């Protein structure tokens, strides 16, 4: 896949990552498979994940001095999730700049949450290597930290299935399971999930993926339980 000129992306990021490192950050492993082992962004992603996690942990700790550890962890989890990182990546129009193999590109890889999120992490890692820890931290805070104060993000990215599990265990309601059915053609399928707690069907929801349908059913079940 031929990616767009990345100079405008660097301007939007407001950083000065050297060209070779930035190219690595934008290279998905599928490109490596088709180009005889060309370097990809997996190592930078590993580094950037830690840069991101620490910067957001510090910011959560600073912004919410009254919250207990469990609530701090929830807020941290939401904004470092693949969903949140992909949202930021789309705002930056990152997808067209990612180098990937023809097969991955044809399958819509430039708009997949996991690929967008991994590339964002790789960019944080590249910034750390090129400009140092402070610059990388500033980049994370500029792009990601605002999500901490966005209630819609916290709701959308919340781990409802874990929340339901905790509630059900605390109230001794029984085991949780999900029943999922799907309708429609493969390219435009809708999934319907029912969240069962013990012997009771607590809630139903629909979405375009099984995972999201289950998550939304868990959300409705949590609301039924009054949490």
C-alpha positions in Angstrom: 0.0 0.0 0.0 1.3 3.4 -0.9 0.7 5.8 2.0 0.0 9.5 1.9 2.8 12.0 2.4 3.4 12.1 6.2 4.8 15.6 6.6 1.3 17.0 7.2 0.7 14.4 9.8 3.8 15.4 11.6 2.6 19.0 11.6 -0.7 18.0 13.1 1.1 16.0 15.8 3.4 19.0 16.5 6.5 16.9 16.9 9.8 16.5 15.1 10.4 12.8 14.8 13.2 11.9 12.5 12.0 10.6 9.1 13.3 7.0 9.4 11.9 6.4 12.9 8.6 7.9 11.9 8.4 5.7 8.8 8.9 2.7 11.1 6.1 3.9 13.4 3.8 4.0 10.4 4.7 0.5 9.1 2.3 -2.4 9.9 3.7 -5.9 10.0 1.7 -6.9 7.0 3.9 -4.6 4.9 6.9 -6.5 6.3 5.6 -9.8 5.0 5.3 -8.4 1.5 8.6 -6.4 1.4 11.3 -8.9 2.5 11.5 -8.1 6.2 11.3 -4.3 6.1 11.2 -2.9 9.7 7.8 -2.5 11.1 6.3 -0.7 14.2 5.9 -3.6 16.7 8.9 -2.7 18.8 8.0 1.0 18.8 4.5 0.0 19.8 5.8 -1.9 22.8 7.7 1.1 23.9 4.9 3.5 23.2 2.4 1.5 25.2 4.5 2.1 28.3 5.0 5.8 27.5 1.2 6.1 27.1 0.3 4.1 30.2 2.6 6.0 32.6 1.7 9.5 31.3 -2.0 8.8 31.7 -1.5 7.2 35.1 0.2 10.3 36.3 -2.5 12.5 34.8 -5.4 10.5 36.3 -3.6 10.6 39.7 -3.2 14.4 39.5 -6.7 15.2 38.1 -8.8 13.0 40.5 -7.2 13.3 44.0 -10.3 12.0 45.7 -10.9 8.9 43.7 -10.0 5.4 45.1 -7.6 3.1 43.3 -10.3 1.1 41.5 -11.9 4.2 40.0 -8.5 5.6 38.9 -7.8 2.2 37.2 -11.2 2.4 35.3 -10.5 5.9 34.0 -7.0 4.9 32.9 -8.3 1.8 31.2 -10.9 3.6 29.1 -8.6 6.2 27.6 -5.7 3.8 26.8 -8.0 1.3 25.2 -7.9 0.5 21.5 -11.3 2.1 21.1 -10.1 5.5 22.5 -6.8 5.4 20.7 -8.5 4.6 17.4 -10.9 7.6 17.9 -7.9 9.9 18.3 -6.2 8.3 15.3 -9.3 9.0 13.1 -9.4 12.6 14.2 -5.8 12.8 13.0 -6.7 11.1 9.7 -3.9 8.6 10.5 -5.3 5.6 8.5 -4.1 6.8 5.0 -0.6 7.2 6.3 -0.1 3.6 7.6 2.0 1.4 5.3 0.5 -2.1 5.1 0.3 -5.0 2.8 -2.1 -5.2 -0.1 -4.2 -7.8 1.6 -4.6 -5.9 4.8 -5.3 -2.7 2.9 -8.0 -4.4 0.8 -9.7 -5.6 4.0 -10.1 -2.1 5.3 -7.0 -2.2 7.6 -6.6 1.5 7.6 -9.8 1.9 9.6 -9.5 -1.1 12.0 -9.4 -0.1 15.7 -6.5 -2.4 16.6 -4.2 -1.2 13.7 -5.0 2.5 14.4 -4.4 2.0 18.1 -1.2 0.1 17.6 0.1 2.8 15.3 -0.7 5.5 17.8 1.3 3.7 20.4 4.2 3.3 17.9 4.1 7.1 17.3 4.4 7.7 21.0 7.4 5.3 21.1 9.0 7.0 18.1 8.6 10.4 19.8 10.2 9.1 22.9 13.2 7.9 20.9 13.5 11.0 18.8 12.7 13.8 21.2 12.9 12.3 24.7 10.6 11.4 27.5 9.2 14.9 28.2 8.2 15.5 24.5 6.6 12.0 24.3 4.7 12.7 27.5 3.5 16.1 26.3 2.3 14.4 23.1 0.3 11.9 25.0 -1.2 14.5 27.3 -2.1 16.7 24.3 -3.8 14.0 22.3 -5.2 11.5 24.9 -5.6 13.3 28.3 -8.6 15.4 27.2 -10.6 12.2 26.9 -10.3 11.8 30.7 -12.8 14.7 31.1 -15.1 13.6 28.3 -18.1 11.8 29.9 -19.2 10.4 26.5 -15.8 8.7 26.2 -15.9 7.2 29.6 -19.4 5.8 28.9 -18.5 4.5 25.4 -15.2 2.9 26.5 -16.3 1.5 29.9 -15.8 -2.2 30.6 -19.4 -3.0 31.2 -18.9 -6.7 31.2 -16.4 -6.5 34.1 -18.7 -4.1 36.0 -21.6 -6.5 35.6 -19.4 -9.4 36.8 -18.5 -7.4 40.0 -22.1 -6.5 40.7 -23.4 -10.0 40.2 -20.7 -11.4 42.5 -21.3 -8.8 45.1 -25.1 -9.5 45.1 -24.6 -13.2 44.7 -26.9 -13.3 41.7 -25.2 -16.2 39.9 -23.1 -16.8 36.9 -23.2 -14.5 33.8 -23.5 -15.7 30.3 -24.4 -14.2 26.9 -26.6 -15.6 24.2 -25.8 -14.0 20.8 -27.7 -14.3 17.5 -27.0 -12.6 14.2 -29.1 -11.5 11.2 -28.3 -10.1 7.8 -25.6 -10.6 5.2 -22.0 -11.1 6.2 -21.0 -7.6 5.1 -23.8 -5.9 7.0 -24.7 -8.2 9.9 -26.4 -7.2 13.1 -25.9 -9.1 16.3 -28.4 -9.4 19.2 -27.1 -10.3 22.7 -28.9 -11.3 25.8 -27.2 -10.9 29.1 -28.2 -13.7 31.5 -27.4 -13.4 35.3 -28.2 -16.7 37.0 -31.4 -17.9 35.6 -32.7 -14.5 34.6 -32.4 -12.6 31.2 -31.5 -9.2 32.5 -31.1 -7.2 29.3 -30.8 -7.3 25.5 -28.9 -5.1 23.0 -27.7 -5.1 19.4 -24.6 -4.0 17.6 -22.6 -4.6 14.4 -20.2 -7.1 16.2 -20.7 -9.9 18.7 -18.3 -8.3 21.2 -20.0 -4.9 21.1 -23.5 -6.5 21.4 -22.4 -8.3 24.5 -20.9 -5.2 26.0 -24.0 -3.2 25.3 -26.2 -5.9 26.9 -23.9 -5.8 29.9 -24.4 -2.1 30.1 -28.2 -2.4 30.1 -27.9 -5.1 32.8 -25.8 -2.9 35.0 -28.4 -0.2 34.7 -31.2 -2.6 35.6 -29.2 -3.4 38.7 -29.2 0.3 39.5 -25.4 0.9 39.2 
